[in-house]
Amino acid sequence: AALSTRWAASTKAPRLPAAISSGRRSGVFSLVVEARDGAGNTAQSEPVTMTLAPPPGRARIVRRGPSRKPWMSLTFDDGLSGSAMSSIIAALRREDMGATFCLNGVNSGRWSSSLRAKIARATSDGVIDLCSHGYGHRTNRGTGLAAARRDLARNVVVDRAFGVSTAPLYRPPSGLLSPGLVTAAGELGYRNILMWDIDPSDYIASSSGAITSHVVRRARRGSIVVLHAQPITAAALPDILRGLRAKGLRSVPASRLLRS
């Protein structure tokens, strides 16, 4: 986000723009301080990345979106395969549709600089939005509050990798929730715990055709589909998108679906 503030007298700690310090804005910001001396010479600091979550609040569990429009949402978990994520974005662009990536920070070492740039552009263009999947894919129904806070807070590496905040969307690994995870999600600004109503179990599917058939046959207005960013699913996606279009449905990013 681009924000600016007026010139201020020199201090040890520059003031943040009011829109940030007041909590009215959330997301990932790149902060640059510009200084000017008495002679009019100016200089800029190196950019510093800041992630500001939305204010804390009660998290809600979402399994379906509204059905007023012919929209639904395809969501892709984990981020294990960079090539699959790249192919998914390309297919979405070709078909003029959208989706959501729910990513684990533990996989961030797999993401090349070119993939990071491609995902950042796709989020900026509204093709995808990002959702936190927690850091290590190790939380479950027994996860306590302290461990839940650590896992979600550590996953900020995803936000910094792409320059986009994952809040307010959180997808618990394997869909397993504990009271601690629900509380921590709300505290950290993850107001929507993103579950699903369609699961083709693509991680054990025998063919891309089986994934396509399962998703297209069950898809309806408001559906949220859980998939994984892996090669077999990326191969199925073009046929899935064409099948959805034939049914009069459009896949959009989850945040857009929930606002509809």
C-alpha positions in Angstrom: 0.0 0.0 0.0 1.2 3.5 -0.8 0.8 6.0 2.0 2.6 9.3 2.8 2.8 11.7 5.6 4.0 15.3 5.9 7.5 16.4 6.5 8.2 16.4 10.3 11.0 17.8 12.4 13.9 15.4 13.0 13.4 12.8 15.7 14.9 9.5 16.7 11.7 7.6 15.9 9.8 8.9 12.8 6.1 9.0 13.1 4.1 6.5 11.1 1.3 7.8 8.8 -1.9 8.1 10.8 -3.7 5.6 8.6 -1.3 2.9 9.9 -0.8 4.0 13.5 -4.6 4.3 14.1 -5.2 0.7 13.0 -7.5 1.8 10.1 -5.3 0.0 7.5 -4.0 -3.5 7.5 -1.8 -5.6 5.2 1.9 -5.5 4.2 3.6 -2.1 3.9 7.0 -1.1 2.7 8.2 1.8 4.8 10.7 4.3 3.4 11.8 7.4 5.4 12.9 10.4 3.4 15.1 13.1 5.1 15.9 16.6 3.9 18.6 18.9 5.4 18.6 22.7 5.6 20.2 23.1 2.2 17.3 21.1 0.6 19.3 17.9 0.0 17.2 14.7 0.3 18.0 11.1 1.0 16.0 7.9 1.4 16.3 5.0 3.8 16.3 1.4 2.6 12.7 0.0 2.6 11.5 -1.8 5.7 8.6 -4.3 5.4 5.9 -4.1 8.0 2.9 -6.5 8.3 -0.1 -5.1 10.1 -3.0 -7.5 10.8 -6.6 -6.4 11.1 -7.8 -5.7 14.7 -8.5 -8.7 16.8 -12.0 -10.1 16.9 -14.0 -13.3 17.0 -13.1 -15.7 14.2 -16.0 -17.4 12.4 -15.9 -20.8 10.7 -16.9 -20.6 7.0 -17.8 -23.8 5.0 -19.7 -22.1 2.2 -20.0 -18.6 0.8 -23.1 -16.6 -0.1 -25.2 -17.9 -3.1 -26.6 -14.6 -4.3 -24.2 -14.6 -7.3 -23.1 -17.6 -9.5 -19.7 -17.6 -7.7 -17.7 -20.2 -5.9 -14.1 -20.5 -4.8 -11.3 -22.9 -5.6 -8.6 -23.0 -2.9 -5.2 -24.6 -3.1 -3.3 -25.6 0.0 0.3 -26.1 1.1 2.5 -24.6 -1.7 4.8 -27.6 -2.0 5.1 -27.3 -5.8 6.2 -24.0 -7.3 5.7 -25.2 -10.9 2.1 -26.2 -10.0 1.4 -22.8 -8.5 2.7 -21.2 -11.6 0.5 -23.4 -13.8 -2.5 -22.7 -11.7 -2.1 -18.9 -12.0 -1.6 -19.2 -15.8 -4.8 -21.3 -16.1 -6.8 -18.8 -14.0 -5.6 -15.9 -16.2 -6.5 -17.8 -19.4 -10.1 -18.5 -18.2 -10.5 -15.1 -16.4 -11.2 -16.7 -13.1 -9.8 -16.5 -9.5 -8.8 -18.7 -6.6 -7.1 -18.7 -3.2 -3.7 -20.0 -2.1 -3.5 -21.3 1.5 0.2 -21.6 2.1 2.5 -23.0 4.8 5.6 -20.9 5.5 7.7 -24.1 6.0 7.6 -24.4 2.2 8.8 -20.9 1.5 12.3 -22.1 0.6 10.8 -23.8 -2.5 9.6 -20.5 -3.9 11.9 -19.0 -6.5 12.1 -15.2 -6.9 10.3 -15.4 -10.2 7.4 -17.4 -8.6 7.2 -14.9 -5.8 7.0 -12.0 -8.3 4.3 -13.9 -10.3 2.2 -14.5 -7.2 2.6 -10.9 -6.1 1.4 -9.7 -9.5 -1.5 -12.2 -9.4 -2.7 -10.9 -6.0 -2.3 -7.3 -7.2 -4.4 -8.1 -10.3 -7.1 -9.8 -8.2 -6.5 -13.2 -9.7 -5.7 -14.8 -6.4 -5.7 -13.9 -2.7 -3.7 -15.5 0.0 -4.7 -17.4 3.1 -2.6 -18.6 6.0 -2.3 -22.4 6.4 -0.2 -22.1 9.5 3.6 -22.5 9.4 4.4 -26.2 9.7 1.2 -28.1 9.0 1.5 -29.7 12.5 -1.5 -28.2 14.3 -4.5 -30.3 15.2 -7.5 -30.6 17.6 -5.1 -30.7 20.6 -3.2 -27.6 19.8 -3.1 -25.2 22.8 -3.4 -21.4 22.6 0.3 -20.6 23.0 1.3 -23.1 20.3 -1.4 -21.8 18.0 -0.2 -18.2 18.5 3.4 -19.2 17.7 2.4 -21.2 14.5 0.2 -18.5 13.1 2.6 -15.7 13.9 5.5 -17.5 12.4 3.6 -17.9 9.1 4.1 -14.2 8.5 7.0 -15.3 6.3 4.3 -16.0 3.6 3.1 -12.4 3.8 6.6 -11.1 3.5 7.4 -13.4 0.6 4.7 -11.9 -1.6 4.1 -8.5 0.0 0.5 -9.3 0.7 -1.3 -10.0 4.0 -2.9 -13.4 4.4 -5.4 -12.0 6.9 -8.3 -12.3 7.3 -8.2 -15.9 5.9 -7.0 -18.9 7.8 -7.2 -22.6 6.7 -6.3 -25.0 9.5 -4.2 -28.0 8.3 -6.4 -31.0 7.5 -9.4 -28.9 8.7 -8.5 -29.7 12.3 -9.4 -27.0 14.8 -8.9 -26.6 18.5 -10.3 -23.9 20.8 -6.7 -22.5 21.0 -6.5 -22.2 17.2 -9.9 -20.4 17.0 -8.9 -17.9 19.7 -5.4 -17.3 18.2 -6.9 -16.8 14.7 -9.2 -14.1 16.0 -6.5 -12.4 18.0 -4.2 -12.1 15.0 -6.9 -10.8 12.7 -7.8 -14.0 10.9 -11.6 -13.4 11.1 -12.5 -16.1 8.6 -11.5 -19.7 9.3 -11.8 -21.1 5.7 -13.1 -24.6 5.6 -14.9 -26.2 2.6 -17.9 -28.1 1.3 -16.2 -30.0 -1.6 -13.2 -32.2 -1.2 -12.1 -34.4 -4.1 -9.1 -35.8 -2.0 -6.8 -34.7 -4.9 -3.7 -35.8 -2.9 -4.7 -39.4 -3.4 -6.5 -39.1 -6.7 -5.6 -41.6 -9.4 -6.1 -39.2 -12.3 -6.7 -35.5 -13.1 -10.0 -36.6 -14.7 -11.2 -38.0 -11.4 -10.5 -34.6 -9.7 -12.3 -32.7 -12.5 -15.4 -34.9 -12.4 -15.7 -34.7 -8.6 -15.4 -30.9 -8.4 -17.6 -30.0 -11.5 -20.3 -32.4 -10.6 -20.7 -31.1 -7.0 -20.0 -27.4 -7.5 -22.8 -24.9 -6.9 -23.2 -21.3 -5.9 -21.2 -20.5 -2.8 -19.1 -23.7 -2.9 -15.6 -23.7 -1.4 -13.4 -26.4 -2.9 -10.3 -27.7 -1.1 -7.5 -28.6 -3.5 -3.7 -28.8 -3.3 -1.0 -26.9 -5.3 0.4 -30.1 -6.9 1.1 -31.2 -10.5 -2.0 -33.5 -10.9 -4.3 -30.8 -9.6 -2.7 -28.2 -11.8 -3.2 -30.5 -14.8 -6.9 -30.9 -13.9 -7.5 -27.2 -13.5 -8.2 -26.1 -17.1 -10.9 -28.8 -17.4 -12.3 -27.8 -14.0 -12.6 -24.2 -15.0 -14.2 -25.0 -18.4 -16.7 -27.3 -16.6 -17.6 -24.6 -14.1 -18.2 -22.1 -16.9 -20.5 -24.6 -18.7 -22.5 -24.8 -15.4 -22.8 -21.0 -15.3 -20.4 -20.8 -12.4 -17.3 -18.6 -11.8 -14.5 -19.2 -9.4 -13.3 -16.1 -7.5 -10.9 -15.6 -4.7 -12.4 -16.6 -1.3 -12.3 -13.0 0.1 -14.3 -11.8 -2.8 -16.8 -14.7 -2.5 -17.4 -13.9 1.2 -18.0 -10.2 0.5 -20.6 -11.0 -2.3 
